Amino acid sequence: MLIEFNLGNFWSFKEVQSLQMQAAKIRSKYPRVDDNNVAGIDGQLSLLKSKAIYGANGSGKSNLVRGMHSMLAIIQDSLKDEQVLSKKIAPFQLNEEAVSQPSFFQVSFLLNGHIFRYGFEAGKERIASEWLFGKPLNANGKAYRERYFFTREGMGIQANESQFKEGSRFARVDENNLPLYRENALFLTVLAAFNGPLSRSIARYLGENLVVVPAFSDPLLRDQSLSRMKEKGFRQKLTSLLKGVDPTIEKLEMVEPEYGGMPAGSETPTGNAKGKAGDVAIYRYQYSKEGKRGRLAPLLLSSQEAEGTKKLFYFSALIFDVLDKGKTAFIDEFDARLHPRLTRKVVELFHNPDTNPRNAQLIFVTHDSNLLDASLLRRDQVTFVKKDKCGASELYSLVEFKGVRNTASFEKDYLMGKYGAVPNNLNMVEEAVENYLAND
């Protein structure tokens, strides 16, 4: 599980900011919210199962998701793609000093009974620094101190020879007195490529368990769901999910071209369902004008279904995979084209121990103020993003506001501007339109 993500000097973030997933020592208005929304790890660590991120347009919310996406891409590709730093690193541009400084990335996470802290600083051409620390969870009341596995400054590596032998041998130079890694490649990635057991485990965890969904990812999500439509179990789960939104849905079938417009395995003429490969027919009953139920009739997902149904279909493989494997998902524009009640239901899936037995986590960017409800979210599950007077994004949590009662209407207070992170100077929008029309 993710414990914390830190990001600095990246796009609109100048100073290092922290997205905290460790639960605060607070009590919700509703005891079940505390019981369901927080995962207790061996009685020692309490981690949040979800985090909602709010802020005005242009505040930098998407840049937080972009930061995690870039960090993971650099970890995955720094060895095989020498241009990945130039593609992914983007320092804060509104400060003359920050422009020439490296970007900062760090994650703390729980893996195999240990808490690890891994991070690096990088510019567009080279890795400036890199580090890996960790400690076991406390056992039998014994508290462990964090220890270092390796630290890096430029091309200099210091590895813990007693605790991290896989790194100590690569920290040396070869017979030509040259280092065994490049200045633009992460040391962790190099060690993982050479099957260092801990490095490989960490790189695999970060690459497979932290799932990032940037805005405008519908085609990728759609393809993932389509690829799983051949699995009977997935189709059954997806049908049940969609029926929860539209009870008239009876079944789903893939549309394959070799069937001449008939879904594979279908014995029913598809009528208008003459789609191309990679489409889905969603079946509902037809009714006569007297209201008598007739045959099943299909509608093509791509061209005949509502946008909300499409969006839920696109998200389905991701949601099932994250919940089934206990992953952590970062989703931008989470509520786009979804009804507020449906958005809420997806969040509830992550809180419900029956649908989330492996403590998966959902971190999502949203404008849906309906979710600011004490019966759904604790105060530490709400993070705001705003820009300061110099244009730099800042993160802060609802739990940081003193005097906010559990009985308060979080949504009402947010929309009134009590917590900040809302659009300002809206009158300027009206004035701009009036001036445009006046000069037209």
C-alpha positions in Angstrom: 0.0 0.0 0.0 1.1 3.6 -0.6 2.0 5.5 2.5 3.1 8.9 1.0 4.0 10.5 -2.3 6.3 13.6 -2.5 6.7 15.8 -5.5 8.7 19.0 -6.0 9.9 21.3 -8.8 7.7 19.6 -11.3 5.3 21.5 -13.6 3.3 23.8 -11.2 4.8 22.3 -8.0 7.8 24.3 -6.8 8.4 23.3 -3.2 8.2 19.6 -2.3 4.6 18.7 -1.5 3.3 15.6 0.3 0.3 13.5 -0.5 -0.3 11.6 2.7 -2.1 8.3 2.9 -1.4 7.6 6.5 -4.6 8.1 8.6 -4.7 10.9 11.0 -5.6 10.3 14.7 -9.2 11.6 14.3 -12.7 10.2 14.7 -15.4 10.5 12.0 -19.0 11.4 12.8 -19.9 7.9 11.8 -17.9 4.9 13.4 -18.4 2.8 10.3 -16.5 5.3 8.2 -13.5 4.9 10.5 -13.9 1.1 10.4 -14.2 0.8 6.7 -12.2 3.6 5.2 -8.9 2.9 7.1 -6.8 -0.2 6.7 -5.1 -1.3 9.9 -1.8 -3.0 9.2 -0.7 -5.4 12.1 -2.0 -2.9 14.6 0.9 -0.6 13.8 0.0 1.3 10.6 -3.3 2.9 9.6 -3.6 3.7 5.9 -6.4 5.4 4.0 -8.2 3.4 1.3 -9.1 6.5 -0.7 -8.2 10.1 -1.2 -10.1 12.8 -3.0 -8.3 15.7 -4.5 -10.1 19.0 -5.1 -9.1 22.3 -6.5 -10.0 25.0 -9.0 -9.3 24.6 -12.7 -5.6 25.3 -13.3 -4.6 24.7 -9.7 -2.3 21.8 -10.5 -4.4 18.8 -9.6 -3.6 17.0 -12.8 0.1 17.8 -12.4 0.1 15.7 -9.2 -1.1 12.7 -11.3 1.3 13.6 -14.0 4.1 13.6 -11.4 3.4 10.0 -10.3 3.1 8.9 -14.0 6.5 10.5 -14.8 8.2 8.9 -11.8 7.0 5.5 -12.8 8.0 6.0 -16.4 11.5 7.0 -15.4 11.8 3.9 -13.1 10.6 1.7 -15.9 12.5 3.2 -18.9 15.6 4.9 -17.7 17.8 2.0 -18.6 16.4 1.3 -22.1 15.4 4.9 -23.1 18.2 7.5 -22.8 15.7 10.2 -23.7 13.2 9.5 -20.9 14.5 12.2 -18.6 14.2 14.9 -21.3 10.6 13.6 -22.1 9.4 13.4 -18.5 11.2 16.0 -16.4 9.6 19.5 -16.4 10.8 21.9 -13.7 8.7 24.7 -12.4 9.0 27.6 -14.9 7.9 30.6 -12.9 11.0 30.8 -10.8 14.4 31.7 -12.3 16.3 29.4 -9.9 13.9 26.4 -10.1 14.2 26.2 -13.9 17.8 24.9 -13.6 17.2 22.7 -10.6 16.2 18.9 -10.6 12.7 17.7 -10.1 12.0 15.7 -6.9 10.1 12.4 -6.6 9.7 10.1 -3.6 7.3 7.3 -2.6 6.9 5.5 0.7 5.1 2.2 0.6 4.4 -1.0 2.4 5.8 -4.2 0.8 6.4 -7.7 2.3 6.2 -6.5 5.9 8.6 -3.6 5.3 8.2 0.1 4.9 10.4 1.4 2.1 11.2 5.0 1.1 12.6 5.4 -2.4 13.2 8.6 -4.4 15.4 10.5 -6.8 16.1 14.0 -8.1 16.6 14.3 -11.8 17.1 17.0 -14.5 16.6 16.6 -18.2 20.0 15.1 -18.7 21.1 13.2 -15.6 20.1 11.8 -12.2 21.2 14.3 -9.5 20.6 12.0 -6.5 18.8 8.8 -5.6 18.1 6.9 -2.4 16.5 3.8 -0.9 15.7 3.4 2.8 13.6 0.9 4.7 12.7 -0.8 7.9 10.6 -3.8 9.0 7.3 -3.2 10.7 7.6 -3.4 14.4 7.5 -6.9 15.8 6.8 -8.0 19.3 6.8 -4.4 20.4 10.3 -3.8 19.1 10.7 -0.6 17.2 13.0 -0.6 14.2 14.9 2.4 12.9 15.0 3.2 9.3 18.2 2.1 7.6 19.7 3.0 4.3 20.3 0.5 1.5 22.0 3.0 -0.9 22.4 6.7 -1.5 23.6 8.4 -4.6 24.9 11.8 -5.4 25.6 12.3 -9.1 27.7 9.3 -10.1 28.8 8.4 -6.6 27.0 5.5 -4.9 27.2 4.5 -1.3 25.7 1.1 -0.7 25.1 -0.7 2.6 27.4 -3.7 2.2 25.9 -5.7 5.0 22.2 -5.1 4.1 22.4 -4.5 0.4 25.0 -6.7 -1.2 23.3 -6.5 -4.6 24.0 -2.8 -4.7 27.5 -2.8 -3.2 29.1 -4.8 -6.1 27.6 -2.5 -8.7 28.6 0.6 -6.8 32.2 -0.1 -7.8 33.9 0.7 -11.1 34.8 -1.8 -13.8 38.4 -2.8 -15.0 38.6 0.5 -16.9 37.8 2.5 -13.9 34.3 3.3 -15.3 31.0 3.1 -13.4 28.6 0.2 -14.2 25.7 2.6 -14.7 24.9 5.7 -16.8 24.4 9.2 -15.4 20.9 9.3 -16.9 19.8 5.8 -15.5 18.5 5.1 -12.1 20.6 2.8 -10.0 17.5 0.9 -8.8 16.5 0.2 -12.5 20.0 -1.1 -13.3 20.1 -3.4 -10.2 16.6 -4.7 -11.1 17.7 -5.5 -14.7 20.5 -7.6 -13.2 18.1 -9.5 -11.0 19.0 -7.9 -7.7 16.3 -9.5 -5.5 15.3 -6.4 -3.5 15.6 -4.0 -6.4 13.7 -6.2 -8.7 10.9 -6.7 -6.1 10.6 -2.9 -5.5 10.8 -2.0 -9.2 8.1 -4.6 -10.0 5.9 -3.4 -7.1 6.1 0.2 -8.3 5.5 -0.7 -11.9 2.6 -3.1 -11.4 0.9 -1.9 -8.2 0.8 1.8 -8.7 -1.6 2.4 -11.6 -1.9 5.9 -13.1 -4.8 7.0 -15.3 -4.2 10.5 -16.7 -7.0 12.5 -18.3 -8.1 11.5 -21.8 -7.2 7.8 -21.2 -10.5 6.5 -22.4 -9.0 4.6 -25.5 -6.5 2.8 -23.3 -9.1 1.9 -20.7 -11.5 0.8 -23.3 -8.9 -1.5 -24.9 -8.2 -3.1 -21.5 -11.8 -3.8 -20.9 -12.3 -5.1 -24.4 -9.4 -7.5 -24.0 -11.0 -9.1 -21.0 -14.4 -9.5 -22.6 -13.4 -13.0 -23.7 -13.2 -14.0 -20.0 -16.6 -15.4 -18.9 -16.0 -14.4 -15.3 -15.2 -10.8 -16.3 -18.3 -10.6 -18.5 -20.4 -11.8 -15.6 -18.9 -9.2 -13.2 -19.2 -6.5 -15.7 -22.8 -7.3 -16.5 -23.7 -7.2 -12.8 -21.9 -3.8 -12.5 -23.7 -2.3 -15.5 -27.1 -3.7 -14.3 -26.5 -1.8 -11.1 -26.7 1.4 -13.2 -29.2 0.2 -15.8 -31.4 -2.7 -14.6 -32.7 -3.3 -18.2 -29.3 -4.6 -19.3 -29.4 -8.4 -19.7 -26.1 -9.5 -21.2 -23.0 -8.4 -23.1 -21.3 -10.0 -26.0 -18.3 -9.2 -28.2 -18.9 -8.2 -31.8 -16.6 -10.1 -34.1 -16.3 -9.4 -37.9 -16.3 -13.0 -38.9 -19.9 -13.3 -37.6 -21.1 -10.8 -40.1 -22.4 -8.4 -37.4 -23.4 -11.1 -35.0 -21.7 -11.3 -31.6 -19.6 -14.4 -31.2 -21.7 -17.3 -29.9 -25.0 -15.5 -30.4 -28.0 -17.3 -31.7 -30.1 -14.2 -31.9 -30.0 -11.9 -35.0 -28.4 -8.7 -33.9 -30.5 -6.3 -35.8 -28.7 -3.0 -35.8 -25.6 -4.4 -34.1 -23.5 -4.4 -37.2 -20.3 -3.3 -35.6 -16.6 -3.9 -36.3 -14.1 -5.9 -34.3 -13.5 -4.5 -30.8 -17.1 -3.5 -30.1 -19.6 -4.8 -27.6 -23.3 -5.5 -28.0 -25.4 -4.7 -24.9 -28.7 -6.6 -24.9 -32.0 -5.4 -23.5 -35.5 -6.8 -24.1 -37.7 -5.2 -26.7 -41.3 -4.5 -25.7 -44.5 -4.2 -27.7 -46.7 -1.2 -27.5 -48.9 -3.1 -25.1 -45.8 -3.6 -22.9 -45.3 -7.3 -23.6 -41.7 -8.4 -23.5 -40.2 -9.7 -26.7 -36.8 -10.7 -27.9 -33.4 -9.5 -26.8 -32.2 -6.6 -28.9 -28.6 -5.2 -29.0 -27.2 -1.8 -28.9 -23.5 -1.1 -29.8 -21.5 0.3 -27.0 -19.4 2.5 -29.4 -22.2 4.3 -31.2 -25.6 3.6 -29.5 -24.9 3.7 -25.7 -24.9 6.7 -23.4 -21.6 8.3 -22.5 -22.0 7.3 -18.8 -22.4 3.6 -19.8 -19.3 3.9 -22.0 -17.3 5.5 -19.2 -18.3 2.8 -16.7 -17.4 0.1 -19.2 -14.0 1.7 -19.9 -13.3 1.8 -16.1 -14.5 -1.7 -15.4 -11.3 -3.7 -16.1 -9.2 -1.2 -14.1 -11.6 -1.2 -11.1 -11.8 -5.0 -11.0 -8.0 -5.4 -11.4 -7.2 -2.9 -8.7 -9.6 -4.3 -6.2 -8.7 -7.9 -7.0 -5.0 -7.4 -6.6 -4.9 -4.7 -3.9 -3.3 -2.1 -6.1 -3.2 1.7 -5.8 -4.9 3.7 -8.5 -4.3 7.4 -9.4 -7.2 8.6 -11.6 -7.5 12.1 -13.1 -10.9 13.5 -14.1 -12.5 10.6 -12.3 -16.0 11.9 -12.3 -16.0 13.0 -16.0 -19.3 11.9 -17.6 -20.3 9.8 -14.6 -23.4 10.5 -12.6 -22.6 11.7 -9.0 -24.3 8.6 -7.5 -22.2 6.3 -9.6 -19.0 8.1 -8.7 -19.9 7.7 -5.1 -20.7 4.0 -5.5 -17.2 3.4 -7.0 -15.6 5.1 -4.0 -17.7 3.0 -1.7 -16.4 -0.2 -3.4 -13.0 0.7 -2.1 -14.3 1.3 1.4 -16.3 -1.9 1.7 -14.2 -4.7 3.1 -16.4 -7.2 1.1 -15.5 -5.7 -2.2 -12.0 -4.6 -1.2 -10.6 -7.4 0.9 -7.0 -6.7 -0.2 -7.0 -3.0 0.8 -6.7 -1.5 -2.6 -6.4 2.3 -2.7 -8.2 4.9 -4.9 -6.7 8.4 -5.3 -8.8 10.5 -7.6 -9.0 14.1 -8.9 -12.6 15.4 -8.9 -14.9 18.4 -9.0 -17.8 16.4 -7.6 -18.6 18.3 -4.4 -21.3 15.7 -3.5 -18.5 13.4 -2.3 -17.6 15.9 0.4 -19.9 14.1 2.8 -18.9 12.9 6.3 -20.9 9.7 5.7 -18.5 8.9 2.9 -15.1 10.5 3.6 -13.1 11.4 6.7 -11.4 14.8 6.8 -8.0 13.3 6.2 -9.3 11.7 3.0 -9.8 15.2 1.4 -6.8 17.0 -0.1 -7.0 20.5 -1.7 -4.7 22.0 -4.3 -4.3 25.8 -4.8 -1.8 28.1 -6.3 0.1 30.8 -4.3 0.7 34.3 -5.5 3.8 33.1 -7.4 1.8 30.5 -9.4 3.1 27.5 -7.4 0.8 24.7 -6.4 0.4 23.7 -2.8 -1.3 20.6 -1.2 -3.2 20.7 2.1 -5.7 18.6 3.8 -9.1 19.3 5.2 -7.9 17.7 8.5 -5.4 20.6 8.8 -8.3 23.1 9.4 -8.8 23.6 13.1 -12.3 23.9 14.4 -14.0 21.9 11.6 -16.6 19.8 13.4 -17.6 16.3 12.2 -21.1 17.6 12.0 -20.1 20.3 9.5 -21.3 20.3 6.0 -18.0 19.8 4.1 -19.6 20.4 0.7 -21.4 23.6 1.7 -18.3 25.0 3.4 -16.1 24.1 0.5 -18.4 25.7 -2.1 -18.6 28.8 0.1 -14.8 29.1 -0.1 -14.0 28.3 3.6 -11.3 25.8 2.6 -9.9 27.7 -0.4 -9.1 25.7 -3.6 -12.1 27.2 -5.5 -12.2 29.5 -8.5 -11.6 33.2 -7.7 -12.4 36.4 -9.6 -15.3 34.8 -11.4 -16.6 38.3 -12.2 -13.6 38.6 -14.5 -15.1 35.8 -16.6 -18.3 37.6 -17.0 -16.5 40.9 -17.8 -14.4 39.2 -20.4 -17.4 37.8 -22.2 -19.2 41.2 -22.0 -16.2 43.0 -23.4 -15.9 40.4 -26.2 -19.5 40.8 -27.2 -19.3 44.6 -27.0 -16.4 44.6 -29.4 -17.7 42.0 -31.8 
